[in-house]
Amino acid sequence: MRKLEKVKASFRNRWVVASMMLLVSLCVSAGFNIYQSFNDDNHRYFTFAWSPEQQLIAVGKTLWINVTTWWDNESFYAAVRTNDYDLDGSRELGIIFDRNHDQKITWDDNKEGNGFILGRDNCCRLGGIYFGLVESCYSVVLDPSPYHVCYFSNVTGWRFEINFLKTEIGVDQPTLIHVSYRRDPVHLNKTDGFLSSIYDIEYVMSFVCFEVVA
């Protein structure tokens, strides 16, 4: 069984305030929409869309993210696919689970690096929600990631295939999951880093976030 040593660290107060007060307003302002959601046996399917005015990931076109989730007796699985066909810059998929089972993402779910940041390079970092984005203030990097494999095709775009043991995430179905998808804004000729430029609209529009019940 895979084991991940917990990192004991405290977020700064701004992380708490940002997570609790700004998450909803950012998601609303980002304008995410559930375009389609349906179930088929043990699988759940979700499709989200953001217009060209709502994001700078798929520049000049609507960004689509398709999510499929399913479970077996031991594990949670997800496949996340986007129509992001550009290779420039990093891509990160952030995931936080409703670990305290209160049907919302709270600070209890967010503490001690309970979030997972899955990269295009098939590495994984621990993190927490910051302005809706699952971001990292930890130095722990798992290389290669034991949780996902990332693929790219100029026909199908970026695709993340994800697998967590139930014992690793402490949840079972159904559960609320917060997800963020970020493209490093190098294509916007920015070099000063995301966290130092949180009020830069181009940085804010370089990620999207949404929640699903899987």
C-alpha atoms as one frame of an Amber mdcrd trajectory, in Angstrom:
protein
   0.000   0.000   0.000   1.329   3.397  -0.897   2.042   5.658   2.036   2.428
   9.413   2.061   4.035  11.050   5.080   1.954  13.995   6.263   3.663  17.339
   6.226   3.045  19.276   9.422   2.981  22.926   8.508   0.721  25.907   9.151
  -0.682  28.160   6.462  -0.369  31.880   6.957  -3.499  33.745   8.000  -3.977
  35.054   4.485  -4.408  31.497   3.245  -7.245  30.942   5.729  -8.992  34.193
   4.860  -8.562  33.669   1.122  -9.832  30.106   1.245 -12.930  30.822   3.300
 -13.998  34.242   2.014 -12.893  34.430  -1.603 -13.363  30.935  -2.965 -17.050
  31.328  -3.776 -16.736  34.844  -5.187 -13.819  33.854  -7.423 -15.585  30.802
  -8.767 -18.668  32.883  -9.518 -16.674  35.652 -11.175 -14.781  33.050 -13.206
 -18.152  32.056 -14.573 -17.819  28.292 -14.543 -20.840  26.409 -15.828 -21.924
  22.805 -15.637 -22.755  22.159 -19.243 -23.660  18.521 -18.737 -23.796  16.047
 -15.871 -25.102  12.491 -15.881 -24.518   9.054 -14.391 -24.028   5.660 -15.989
 -23.833   2.713 -13.575 -20.825   3.508 -11.357 -19.505   6.310 -13.576 -20.284
  10.005 -13.301 -19.660  12.451 -16.150 -19.282  16.220 -15.944 -18.551  18.853
 -18.566 -17.588  22.430 -17.686 -17.115  25.386 -20.015 -15.586  28.855 -19.765
 -15.892  31.443 -22.510 -12.849  33.237 -24.024 -13.710  36.245 -21.844 -13.591
  34.174 -18.658 -10.149  32.571 -18.924  -6.724  32.864 -20.566  -5.921  29.150
 -20.765  -7.415  28.342 -24.148  -6.735  31.800 -25.522  -9.400  33.098 -27.885
 -11.722  30.114 -27.572 -14.030  28.391 -25.096 -12.248  26.134 -22.608 -13.890
  22.757 -22.036 -13.048  20.349 -19.214 -14.572  16.876 -19.199 -14.444  14.830
 -15.990 -15.288  11.153 -15.524 -15.205   9.621 -12.027 -15.745   6.100 -10.731
 -14.968   3.888  -7.734 -14.190   0.291  -6.912 -13.895  -1.384  -3.515 -10.465
   0.102  -2.827  -9.916   3.162  -5.017 -11.230   6.392  -6.513 -10.545   7.019
 -10.204 -10.911  10.071 -12.408 -10.130  11.010 -15.981  -9.890  14.742 -16.700
  -9.626  15.942 -20.288  -9.349  19.486 -21.679  -9.356  21.094 -25.105  -6.150
  22.910 -24.126  -3.932  22.057 -27.093  -0.925  24.243 -26.267   2.374  22.834
 -24.997   3.742  26.140 -23.658   4.025  26.397 -19.877   3.233  23.986 -17.098
  -0.187  22.480 -16.375  -1.392  21.635 -12.884  -4.555  19.887 -11.751  -5.343
  20.517  -8.087  -7.653  18.283  -6.030  -9.025  18.579  -2.489 -11.491  16.081
  -1.009 -14.234  16.681   1.568 -12.374  14.780   4.255 -14.600  15.813   7.158
 -17.740  14.753   5.255 -19.738  17.955   5.801 -20.603  18.360   2.096 -18.485
  21.477   1.658 -14.801  22.273   1.340 -13.705  23.848   4.622 -10.465  24.673
   6.392 -10.544  21.209   7.991 -10.280  19.701   4.499  -7.628  22.224   3.509
  -5.204  21.930   6.440  -1.794  20.248   6.577  -1.384  19.913   2.844  -4.399
  17.698   2.253  -4.627  18.930  -1.326  -2.816  17.286  -4.221  -1.259  19.206
  -7.124  -0.801  16.922 -10.113   1.585  18.239 -12.762   2.036  17.689 -16.474
   5.489  16.305 -15.664   3.845  13.463 -13.673   5.110  14.885 -10.378   2.885
  15.614  -7.386   3.032  18.273  -4.643   0.952  18.827  -1.528  -1.052  22.034
  -1.256  -4.179  23.869  -0.205  -6.783  26.220  -1.670  -5.656  29.803  -2.249
  -8.138  32.049  -4.039  -9.769  28.923  -5.490  -6.491  27.596  -6.886  -4.999
  24.505  -5.246  -1.519  25.896  -4.687   1.490  24.718  -2.692   3.442  26.194
   0.184   5.285  22.917   0.740   8.586  21.675  -0.579   7.573  18.008  -0.717
   7.566  16.696  -4.277   6.685  13.125  -5.206   8.511  12.187  -8.395   7.068
  10.307 -10.076   3.572  10.874  -8.769   1.927   7.735  -7.354  -1.484   9.211
  -8.108  -1.664  10.153 -11.775  -0.317  10.015 -15.290  -0.610  13.005 -17.623
  -0.839  12.750 -21.418  -0.848  15.273 -24.243  -2.113  15.010 -27.803  -2.518
  17.815 -30.324  -5.822  16.158 -31.213  -7.325  15.570 -27.749  -5.381  18.094
 -25.628  -4.231  17.462 -22.037  -5.537  14.426 -20.157  -4.987  13.415 -16.521
  -5.676   9.846 -15.401  -5.987   9.702 -11.608  -6.124   6.957  -8.989  -6.252
   7.357  -5.178  -6.705   4.590  -2.645  -9.642   5.301  -0.335  -7.302   4.885
   2.634  -5.093   7.688   1.270  -7.845  10.269   0.886 -10.107   9.229   3.769
 -13.348   9.405   1.788 -15.824   7.121   0.088 -18.564   7.748  -2.426 -20.346
  10.021  -2.780 -18.042  12.881  -1.854 -17.522  16.537  -2.761 -14.286  17.303
  -4.617 -12.792  20.734  -5.357 -10.757  20.857  -8.566  -8.601  23.564 -10.120
  -6.836  23.567 -13.478  -3.974  25.975 -14.068  -1.842  26.909 -17.023   1.386
  28.673 -16.098   0.946  32.089 -17.729   4.306  32.138 -19.527   2.325  32.611
 -22.739   1.304  36.013 -21.327   4.960  37.033 -20.985   4.686  37.171 -17.195
   7.724  36.322 -15.114   7.066  37.494 -11.525   5.164  34.467 -10.197   1.516
  33.802  -9.427   1.374  34.433  -5.689   3.057  37.825  -5.917   0.570  38.908
  -8.569  -2.763  37.648  -7.256  -4.386  40.955  -8.147  -3.191  40.740 -11.733
  -6.288  39.785 -13.731  -4.197  37.867 -16.250  -2.923  35.613 -13.495  -6.373
  35.116 -12.003  -7.686  34.146 -15.440  -4.879  31.612 -15.908  -6.713  29.050
 -13.782 -10.283  27.818 -13.384 -11.934  25.928 -10.543 -15.052  23.869 -10.018
 -16.580  21.254  -7.699 -18.134  17.870  -8.390 -19.888  15.255  -6.291 -18.336
  11.939  -7.263
